[in-house]
Structure formats: structure tokens, C-alpha cells
Amino acid sequence: MRRAVNAAAAALIGAALVGCGGDGNSVGAQANKGDSKGYIAGDGSIEQLAADKRGKPVVLDGKLLDGKPWTSDAAKNKVLVLNVWGAWCPPCQEELPHLEKAWQGWQKSGVPVQMMGINQRDSAVRASATLRKFGVTYPSLQEDGGKALLALQGKVRNYPTTLVLDKNHRIAARVSGAVSEATLKGLVDDVLKSS
């Protein structure tokens, strides 16, 4: 009996190890690389939620990088695009120009969209310097000790993450990892059509 239990345990451990190694972007695979990058990168996967599958509205408040207060009520009746990022995160920096191009397009066309960055683990000074470096003009919330992440209903598991909220501020789409301008515009267009 003891041998059977040990054999079963060994088989389970072996299966678990095989499962961890198959996806080079899995949490286990990233941890095993030992590169000490300090974050779990997203793989670019996209999740879209039908209107009847969306949860409660997201309610956010905090301080912008310039110290002014902001609440999600300021984007009432607009699609709200939230990008969780950090200056320490190379994929976050790589996507900043794409996000800015999408934002500029919405601004020029008058589409009811508000873009908001949610900075993690940076001082306001460092975050502001990074945004200036990449020519980002949309606002960003300061690091707040994780309060904003809690408001995002468990949808942020890696960096960067971009959420598209419908006009009622319910999560309608998520990109786990860097997003291109075209993909983000497509997701927002889908949400605008369903709102």
C-alpha cells in the first residue's frame, strides 16, 4: 500500500513538473529562468466579456501623478481604458507609444473614451519622467499601495494589463501583456458598439 501511495505521489509530481515546463511564459517557467526581473509578464492573451457576463462597475479614485484627485466618475458615460503599468517593466514601456497613438486617435475623433494609466511601484517623479520620455499625454494614477488593483476585481495578474470598461464601467475586455494600437482600438470599438 505504501509503495502504491509513493508511486502515485511521484506520478503527480512528475505531471506537475511537465505542466510547468510546457509554456515558456507560464509563472513556473518565468520563475525558473532566474532572471530576477521582479514581475510576471503577460502573454498578450485577450479576454472579452459579453454584456450579460460583465460584473459590477469598477469604482476607482486616487491621485494623478501631478497630485490632483481623480475618480472614475470623471469618465461618466465614457468607455474607460485602464492600463496597469510600471516604469520598471520593459513590456510596459514598449507599449506606451501604441497606447498614446490610440489615445490621440480617440481625442481627435471625439469618441467617448477616457484613458487612464495606473502606475505600480514607482514614485510619481519616476513615473512622470517615464511618461515624458515616451511622449504620453493621457493621465496616470500614482502608486497607491495596491488599492486600485483591488478595485479591478482580480483581473490584473501580470504586467502590463489593459482593461476596457464599458460606459457603465464594467470590465468588458482585458489584455494580459503588451497591446498594440490596432488591437486596443478594435476592443474599444467592440465595446462602443455593444454599449
N, C-alpha and C positions, 0 to 999 in steps of 0.2 A: 504494500500500500504506500509506504514511504517513497519507494522508487517511482511509483506512478505519479505521485504528487510532485516530486522533484523534476521529473521529465516534463510534466505539464507546465510547471513554472518556467523551466528553461525554454520551452517552446514559445510561451507567451513573451518572454523577454526577447527572444530572437526575433519574433514577429514585430515587436515594438521597435527594435533597432532597425529592422529593414524599413519599417514605415517612416522612421525619422530620416533615413538617408535618401529616400527616393526623390524628394523635392528639394532642390538646391536652395530654394527660397524659404523653406519651412523654418519655423522657430528653432528646431533642433539643429538643422543644417547650418543656420546662421550662427548659432552659439558655438557649434563645433569648429567653425572657421578660426575662432580665436583672434579675430581682427580688432577686438575691443572698440568697435565703432560706437557702442553705447545706445543703440536703438535697433528696433526690428523694422526693416524696410518692407514696404508693401510690394505686391507683385503686379499692380495695375488692374487687379480684378474689379469688375463693376457690378454693383447690385442696384436694381431698380425695383421700386415697390409700387404696385397698383394703388390707386387712390383708396380703395377699401381695405388695404393692408397696412396703411400708414398708422403709426402710433399717435400718441399725444403730441401737441405742439411743443417745440423746443422754446424754452424761455431763457434768454441769456442777458446778462448785464455785467459790466466791468468798466475798466478804464482803457481808453485808447492809448497808444504809445505816447501821444502828446499830453496825457494826463486828464483829458476831458472824459466825463462819464458817457456811457453808451448803453442802450438797452435794445433788445430785438424789436421792441415796439416802434423804434425809429424806422424800421423797414416794413411797417404795416402795409398789407395788401401788395407786397412785392415778393418775388421769388428771392430767397436768401441763399447765397452761396457762401459756405463756410470752409475755409482752408486751414487745417491744423498743421503748423509748420514750426521749424526751428532753424536758426542761423547755423547751428552745428550739424545740420542734416544735409549732405550733398544732394540727394534727390529733391529735397525741398527747394534748394537754390536753383537747381536745373529747371524746375517747373515754373518758377516765378515769372520769367518772360512770357510764357504761354498764358498764365493767369492774367497778367497785365493786358495782353492783347485782347483776350476775351472781354475783360472789364472795359477797355477803351471802346470796343465794338458796341457793347450794350449802352455805354454812355452816349455815343454818337447817334445811335438809332432810337434812343428814348425808351428802350424796352424796360418794363418794370422789374429790374433786377438790382439787388444790393449785394456787393461782395464784401466779405469781412474775413480778415486773417485772424487766427487765434494762435498767438505765439506761445511756445512752450520752452521753458528752461533757459531763457535769455533775459538779460536786463533790457529795459526799454531802450537804453542807449545803443546796445549791440544790435538789437532787433531793428531799430530805426536806421542804423548805419547799413545794415544788410539790404533793407528795402531801398534805400537811396542808391546803393551800388547797382541794383538791378532795375532802377527806374520805376519802382512800383508806386502807384498813386492811390490805390484803394486803401482804406483804413485797416488797422490791425489792433486787436486787443492785446494788452500786456499779459505777461505770465501772471497767473493768479493762484498758484498752488494747486491747480487741478480742478478748481470749481467749474470752469467752463466744460472740461471733459466730462464731469459728472452730468451736466445738463444735456450732453449729447447721447444719452441713452445707451451707452455701451457700444456705440458704433465706431469708436476710434481705438484701433488695436495696433496700429503701426504708423509710421511717418513716411511721407506726408499722407494725410487723409483729407479728401474733399467731400463735403456733403452738400447736396442740393435740397433745399427745403421749399415746399410749395408755398402758395400765398397765405396759407393758414399756418405756416412754419412747421409743418410735419415733414419728417425726413422722407424724401421721395427717391433719392438716389445717393449712392456712395461710391467713391473711387478709392480703393486702398492702394496707395502708391502714387507716383507722379502721373499727372493727367496732361494731355495735350489740349491746345486751344480748341481744335475741331471736336474732340470728344466732349469737352465740357460744354461747348455751345450746343451740341446735339442733345445732351442730357437736359440742359435748361430749356431748349425748345420743346422737348417732350413734356416737361413739367408745365410749361406755359400752355400747351395745347390741352392738357388734362385738367387745368385749373378753372 
